[in-house]
Amino acid sequence: MSGNHLSDIEVKLLLCLFSFYREIGPGATPGLKGLDEEAQLEPWELPEAVKALRARGLIEYWELQPAVRLTPEGLQAVLQISEGRDGG
């Protein structure tokens, strides 16, 4: 993805959000509560991953809920990751 290396926790969160995207659709905006477990992250890793992905423009973040959602750029990045994992 254009030279930007993603950490393992960032990849885990992107793949988790992609799962929501596939199940619910482009409007999938899961709340942060419990998202660490869904993404198989430690509780302290989630804020770090959210901050990093938000700074890269790969996710949107809503403080009031709080919740997150893939941006079009995030979807493109996670599709590249998925293709790489599937060998394609």
Helices and strands as residue ranges (DSSP letters): H 8-24, H 35-38, H 45-55, E 59-62, E 67-70, H 72-85
